[in-house]
Amino acid sequence: MIRSMTGFGRGDFVDEISKVTVEMRAVNHRYLDIFVKMPRKYAFAEDTIKNAIKERLHRGKVEVNVSIDNIGQSDSDIRLDKELAAKYYEVLSELAGSFEFGEESKVSLNLLSRMPDVIKATAADEDEEAVKKRLLEATSKALDDFCKMRESEGAKLAKDLEERANTVEELRSKIEKRAPEIEKEYAEKFKARVNEILDGTYEVPEERVALEAAIFADKANITEELVRLDSHVSQLRGFLKTGGKEGIGKKIDFLIQEMNREANTIGSKSNDREITSLMLELKAEIEKIREQVQNIE
């Protein structure tokens, strides 16, 4: 199935410990580029999230936002450094005994608790494997939502490209129908031009006219280009129909380059105003296809 590169998805996972939310959005990009924004304390799980995304996406610039709310336990632990508190007490008591400060000079609990690093709030220990499991659950749901949106957009793209492929085929058929007439018209123009120059003093043999027309027709022959163009359109239809697990946007993009090359060759070889006009329409349609293909994964 054809998938667009743009999309948005959200996934939540909640248990008795925490609530995890993963949101992802993507825009067009030549390759797969993943940026994960999450709390620094969970940075150990960033590669886990990226690997899960790489298994299901192939192209696009993907921005992932992760939020984790601990609802069953605190994010922090309070730790007391008794040895440091004892040293502060000893030093402060010695200071108080060295001077006459009165009763208020006694070392109080309130004073000790406010000494640097005696009581510290530190990040609570995390079960890393459990955290990764929760993140993967939320990421998987976000990817499901994300891919569903991509496929919906991809279906619209495929429909548009199918219609444009029909237009390319119609223009190709018109060019193919017009091509055989060029030789006849050239023969008539060649004979008329020679007769005009010679002013009736010499009649050009029909075999000479036929030879000149044949030489021109050989140079202007676009049969191979028309056959290849037809083949490229068939391949495009095949890609649109089968899609595939791997991203096919690059393959289709290359195919469109080949279609454009055939159109250019047809225009340069035909030397015919009508075919040139059809070729310009053909190139315009191929360019529209190329623009749409940039949105395909």
N, C-alpha and C positions, 0 to 999 in steps of 0.2 A: 504494500500500500504506500502511495506517495505521501510524504509528510512534509509539512512546512517547517522552516527553522525557527519561526517566531512562536511564542507560546508562554503560558503561565500555568503553574501548578502549585498546589498546597497540600501538605500532609500533616496530620496530627497523631501523636501517640501519647496516651495517658495511662499511667499505672499508679500504684500507691506511693511511689517515690517521687516522680516528677512528670511534668507535662512538656513534651517536645513538639515544636512546630518548625516545619521546613517549608520554605517558599522558594520557588525558582522561576525565573523568567529568562527568556533568550531572544536574541536578535541574530540577524544574518552574520555569518562569518565563514571565511574560506575553510577553516579547520575547526576542531573542537577546542574551545578555550573555556576553562571552568574557573570561576572565582568564588571562593567560599568565605562568607563573613559570619563569624561565630564568636562566642565568648572565648577569651584567650585561654582560660583554664581548661577548655575542651579541645585545644588545638591538636592534641594527640589523635583525634578522630577525623581530622580533615581528609587525610588520604583515603580513609574508609569510605567517606561520602563520595569523593571523586571517583574512586574505582567503581562504585555502584552506578554512578551516572554514565561512566564510560562503557559499561556493559550494554546500555540501552540507547545511547545517543552517539552520533557520528560526526555531526557538524553543528556549528552555532556557537555564539558567545553566550555562555550560561552563567548567570549570577544567582548564587544560592545564599539565602539568609536563614540562619538557624538561631532559634531562641529556646532556652531551657529554663523552666521554672521548677525549682524543687519545692514540692508541696508536702512531702512526708518527712523531710528533715531539713535542718538549717544548712545554708551554704557555707557557714563558717563554724569553727571551733574556737573556744576561749581557752588559752593555755597560760598557766601560772609558772613563772620561773622562781622557784623557792630559793635557790642558791643566790640568785641576783638580789632578791628581796632581803635575804639575810645580810648580804654585804652592804646594801643601802642602810639597813637598820644599824649595823655596827658603826659605819662611818658617821651617820647622823647622830647616833647616841654619843659618840666620841666628841663630835662637834658641840653638842648640847652641854656636855660635862666640862668643856673647856671654858665656858663663859656662863655668866649669871643671867640667864634669860627668864627665870621664873618657872612657874608651873606649866605655862603654855609652851615651853620648849620641849616637852616630852614628844618622842616620836610616835605619831598616831598611825592607825591603820589607813585613814584617809590619805595621809601624806605618802605612805609607802605605795599605795595602790596607784598613785599618780606619777610615780617614778618611771622613767623611760624603760620600756621592754619588760617591766615586771609582769604586767598582764597584757597579753597580745591576742588579737583576733587573727586566726589563720584559716586558710581555705580548708574545708573539710575534706578528708580523704575520699577519693572516688573509686568505685569499682569500674575500672576502665572498660572491661569487657561488657559489663552490663550497660554502660553508657553507649558504647558502640552499637549494641543490639537495639537499644531504644532509637538511636539516630537512624539506623538502617530501616527500622519499621516505618518511621516518619518519612524518610527519604523515598522508600518504595511507594508509599501512598502518593507522595508529591509527584513522583515520576509517572504513576498511573494517570493522574489528573492532567499532568503536563502533556503526555503523549496523546491522550484523548483529544486535547485541544489541537495539537499539531496535526493529527490525522484528519480532524474536521476541516482545518484550513487546507490541508493537503488535497482533500477531495475536491475542494473548490478550484484549487490550482490545476488539478488534473483535468477537470471539466473545461476550464478555459484553454488549456494547452491542446486538448483534443479538438476543440473548435478551430483553433489557429492552425492545427495540422491539416484540417479539412480545407482551410483557405489556401495553404501552401500547395496542396494537391490540385486544387482548382486552377491556380495560377500556372502550375507546372503543366497541366493538361492543355491550357491555352497556348503555352509556349510550344509544346510538342505539336499541336495542331498547326500552328503558324509556321514552324520551321521548314516544311517541304515547299512552301510557297515562295520562299526566298530565292531558291535557284531559278524558278520560272521567271520571277520578276527581274532578277539580275540579267538573265538571258535577253529579255525584251529590252531592258534599259541599255545593255551593251550594244545590241544591234541598232537601236535607235540612235545612240550616240555616235557610233561609227558612220552610219548613213548620213547623219547631220554634218559630220566633219568632211566626209568625202563628197557630199552634196550630190549623191546619186551617180557619181562617175564610176563607182565600183560597188558591186553588190557583195556583201560579206557572205561567204559560204555558210550554210547551216551547220556543217560539221565544226567549223571554226567557232561559231557561236556556242555550240554544245560543249566544246572543249573548254572554252573560257568559263562557262557556267559551271562545269564540273570541277574545275580548279578552285573556283570561288566556293562552291558548295563543300569541297573537302576542307578548306580552311575554316569555314564557318560551321562545320558539323558539330553539333552539341549533343549528339545521341548519348555519348558516354556520361556526360554531365547530368543529363536528364535521368538516366538509369541509376546513377549514384544518388541523386537527389531523392528519387523514389525509394531507394533502399534506406536512406537516412530517415525518411518519414516513417517507414515501416518499423525501423528500430525504435524511434521515438514512441510510437504507439505501443510497442512491446514493453518498453520501460514503464509507460503510464499504466499499463494493464497489470503487470506482474509486481511492480514496485521492488520488493526484496527486503531482506533483513538489513543488509548493508546500505549505507547512504549512497544514493545513485545520482545525487545532484551533480557531482563532478563529471560523471560519465555523460549525462545529458548535456552538460555545458560543453564538453568536447565535441559531442555530436552536432551541436548547434554551430560550432565553429566550422565544421566540415560542410554543413549546409550552406553557410554563408560563402565559403570558398567556391562551391559549385555555382552559386548565383553570380558571383563576380566573374567567373570564367565564361558563363553563358552570355553575360553582357558584353564582355570583351571580344568574343568570337563571332557573335551573331551579325553584328554590323547592320542591324535592322531597327528602325525607329519603334515599331510596334513591340518587338521583343524587348528592346531596351526599356520601354515604358512598363511592360509586364515584370521585367527583372527588378525595377525599382520598387514596385509594389511588393514583389517577393522578398526583397531585402528588408523592407520596412516591417513586414510580418515576421520575418526571422528575428529581427531585432526585438520585437515585442516578446517573442518566445524567449529570447536570451534573457531579457529583463525579468521575466517570470521565473525562469529557471534559477536565478540567483536566490530565490526564496525556498528552494527545495533542499531538504537535508541530503 
